[in-house]
C-alpha cells in the first residue's frame, strides 16, 4: 500500500508500533553487548512516499566493512536503546532527533558477532539534512516502504553451517542479509499488523565475525 510522507502515516505507524507485542526484553546474555539501530523514516526520493534510511558502511571500518546496515552501534554505558539509536543516527548521518520522535521499539536480535541489537523506529522531519560521516558511512539510501511490503522482496535459504533459515532482502539487485534483513523484515511485518519473531533467522557465515 502507498504510504505518503505525512502526519497521517506517522500516526498510523506509531499506532502499529504500539500494537506490536514486543518479545520480553532481558539483560544481554553473557558475551553479548547491547546495541541499537534506527529505522529512520523520511520522505522517499520520488513520488511523495515514505522511506527508511539504509547505509553502506565505510570500507575502512574494522568490522563489517562495506556491508549494508541501518544507522546504529553499541550502546554507551547508561544509555537506553532509544538514546543510543538517536546518538548513532546523529553521528553517522548528521540527523538530530529527540526521544519525542521515537515511534516504537522492535524485538532484540542476537548477532553471531556478539551484539544484542534493538531496532528503534523513528520519524525524521521532512526538513532534516542528511550529511553522512565519511569515516563511518560510504553511502546512504532511501528505501521506499512500498519496496519492503512486496511479497517477493524477502526470501529464505539454508547453509551447511546452521539448521536455521537464512533470510535475504533483495535491494538494488543485491541480497542484503541478517541482521539488517531480519530487522527490516520484522518492520515490514509490523506494517502489515503482524507480530512475527525474527531472532532465530540466521546470518550468513561472513557476518559471524
C-alpha positions as CSV (number, residue, x, y, z in Angstrom):
1,X,0.0,0.0,0.0
2,X,1.2,3.5,-0.7
3,X,2.2,5.4,2.4
4,X,2.5,9.2,1.9
5,X,5.1,11.0,4.0
6,X,2.8,13.0,6.2
7,X,1.3,13.2,9.7
8,X,-1.3,10.5,8.9
9,X,1.4,8.0,8.0
10,X,3.3,9.0,11.1
11,X,0.3,8.4,13.4
12,X,-0.5,5.1,11.6
13,X,3.0,3.7,12.0
14,X,3.1,4.9,15.6
15,X,-0.2,3.0,16.2
16,X,1.2,-0.1,14.5
17,X,4.3,0.0,16.7
18,X,2.2,0.5,19.8
19,X,0.1,-2.5,18.9
20,X,3.1,-4.7,18.3
21,X,3.7,-7.1,21.2
22,X,7.4,-6.9,21.7
23,X,9.2,-10.0,22.9
24,X,10.2,-9.7,26.5
25,X,13.4,-7.7,26.8
26,X,16.0,-9.2,29.1
27,X,19.5,-8.4,30.1
28,X,22.0,-9.1,27.4
29,X,23.1,-12.7,27.6
30,X,26.7,-13.4,28.6
31,X,29.1,-12.3,25.9
32,X,26.6,-10.1,24.0
33,X,26.9,-6.3,24.0
34,X,23.9,-4.0,23.8
35,X,23.5,-2.2,20.5
36,X,20.7,-0.2,18.8
37,X,19.8,0.8,15.3
38,X,17.5,3.3,13.9
39,X,14.7,2.5,11.4
40,X,14.6,6.2,10.4
41,X,11.5,7.1,8.4
42,X,11.7,10.0,6.0
43,X,10.5,11.1,2.6
44,X,11.2,8.9,-0.4
45,X,13.4,10.3,-3.2
46,X,10.4,10.5,-5.6
47,X,6.7,10.2,-5.5
48,X,6.0,11.7,-2.1
49,X,6.0,8.4,-0.2
50,X,7.7,7.3,3.0
51,X,11.1,5.6,3.0
52,X,13.7,4.5,5.6
53,X,17.4,5.2,5.6
54,X,19.8,2.4,4.7
55,X,23.6,2.8,4.7
56,X,26.6,1.2,3.2
57,X,29.3,1.1,5.8
58,X,32.7,2.6,5.1
59,X,35.3,0.2,3.7
60,X,37.8,1.4,6.2
61,X,35.8,0.2,9.3
62,X,37.4,-2.6,11.4
63,X,34.2,-4.7,11.5
64,X,31.6,-5.4,8.9
65,X,33.3,-3.0,6.4
66,X,31.3,-2.1,3.3
67,X,28.2,-4.1,4.5
68,X,24.7,-2.8,4.3
69,X,23.4,-1.6,7.6
70,X,20.8,0.5,9.4
71,X,22.3,3.5,11.3
72,X,23.4,2.4,14.7
73,X,26.0,0.9,17.0
74,X,26.9,-0.1,20.5
75,X,25.0,1.4,23.5
76,X,27.2,3.6,25.7
77,X,27.1,3.0,29.5
78,X,23.9,4.3,31.0
79,X,22.2,4.8,27.6
80,X,18.8,3.4,26.7
81,X,18.4,1.7,23.3
82,X,16.4,4.7,22.0
83,X,19.1,7.1,23.2
84,X,21.8,5.1,21.6
85,X,20.0,4.8,18.2
86,X,19.4,8.6,18.2
87,X,23.0,9.3,19.0
88,X,24.3,7.0,16.3
89,X,21.9,8.4,13.8
90,X,23.3,11.9,14.5
91,X,26.9,10.7,14.4
92,X,26.5,8.7,11.2
93,X,24.1,10.9,9.2
94,X,24.0,14.2,11.0
95,X,20.3,13.8,11.8
96,X,19.4,15.3,15.2
97,X,16.2,14.0,16.7
98,X,14.7,13.7,20.2
99,X,13.0,10.9,22.0
100,X,9.7,12.5,21.1
101,X,10.5,11.3,17.5
102,X,10.6,7.7,18.6
103,X,7.6,5.7,17.3
104,X,8.5,2.4,18.9
105,X,10.9,-0.5,19.5
106,X,11.0,-3.9,17.9
107,X,12.4,-7.2,19.2
108,X,16.0,-7.6,20.3
109,X,18.1,-9.5,17.7
110,X,21.2,-11.5,18.9
111,X,24.0,-11.5,16.3
112,X,26.7,-14.0,15.7
113,X,29.3,-11.2,16.1
114,X,28.4,-10.6,19.7
115,X,25.7,-8.0,19.9
116,X,22.1,-7.8,21.0
117,X,20.5,-5.2,18.7
118,X,17.4,-3.3,19.4
119,X,15.7,-1.6,16.4
120,X,14.2,1.8,17.2
121,X,11.6,3.2,14.8
122,X,12.0,7.0,14.5
123,X,10.3,9.7,12.4
124,X,12.7,12.1,10.6
125,X,11.2,15.5,9.7
126,X,11.0,16.5,6.1
127,X,13.4,19.3,6.5
128,X,16.2,17.3,8.2
129,X,19.5,17.5,6.4
130,X,21.2,14.1,5.9
131,X,25.0,14.5,5.9
132,X,26.9,11.2,6.0
133,X,30.0,10.9,8.1
134,X,32.6,9.6,5.6
135,X,34.6,7.9,8.4
136,X,31.6,5.6,9.0
137,X,29.3,5.7,6.0
138,X,30.2,5.2,2.4
139,X,26.7,6.0,1.1
140,X,23.1,6.5,2.3
141,X,20.0,5.2,0.5
142,X,16.3,5.8,0.9
143,X,14.3,2.6,0.6
144,X,10.6,3.2,0.0
145,X,8.3,1.3,2.3
146,X,6.4,0.1,-0.7
147,X,9.6,-1.9,-1.6
148,X,9.6,-3.9,1.6
149,X,5.8,-4.6,1.5
150,X,6.0,-6.6,-1.7
151,X,5.6,-10.4,-1.3
152,X,8.7,-11.3,-3.3
153,X,11.3,-9.0,-1.7
154,X,12.3,-11.4,1.2
155,X,13.5,-14.9,0.6
156,X,14.9,-17.7,2.7
157,X,17.7,-20.2,2.1
158,X,19.9,-22.6,4.1
159,X,23.6,-23.0,4.7
160,X,25.5,-26.1,5.8
161,X,26.8,-24.4,8.9
162,X,23.4,-24.0,10.6
163,X,19.9,-25.6,10.8
164,X,18.3,-22.1,10.9
165,X,16.8,-20.4,7.9
166,X,18.9,-17.6,6.4
167,X,16.9,-14.5,5.4
168,X,17.7,-12.3,2.5
169,X,16.3,-8.9,1.4
170,X,16.7,-8.1,-2.2
171,X,17.5,-4.4,-2.9
172,X,19.1,-2.7,-5.8
173,X,19.9,-6.0,-7.5
174,X,21.7,-7.4,-4.4
175,X,20.9,-9.6,-1.4
176,X,21.1,-7.9,2.0
177,X,21.4,-10.5,4.8
178,X,20.7,-10.6,8.5
179,X,21.0,-8.9,10.9
180,X,19.9,-6.0,8.7
181,X,17.5,-8.1,6.6
182,X,15.9,-9.7,9.7
183,X,15.2,-6.3,11.3
184,X,13.7,-4.9,8.1
185,X,11.6,-8.0,7.7
186,X,10.1,-7.6,11.2
187,X,9.4,-4.0,10.5
188,X,7.6,-5.0,7.3
189,X,5.5,-7.5,9.3
190,X,4.7,-4.7,11.8
191,X,3.4,-2.6,8.9
192,X,1.2,-5.5,8.0
193,X,-0.1,-5.7,11.5
194,X,1.6,-9.0,12.4
195,X,3.8,-9.9,15.4
196,X,6.5,-12.0,13.6
197,X,9.6,-13.1,15.5
198,X,13.0,-13.0,13.8
199,X,15.6,-13.8,16.4
200,X,16.0,-17.3,15.0
201,X,16.6,-16.1,11.5
202,X,20.2,-16.9,10.6
203,X,23.1,-14.7,9.3
204,X,25.5,-15.8,6.5
205,X,28.9,-17.0,7.7
206,X,30.7,-13.9,6.6
207,X,28.6,-11.9,9.1
208,X,29.5,-14.2,12.0
209,X,32.7,-12.2,12.7
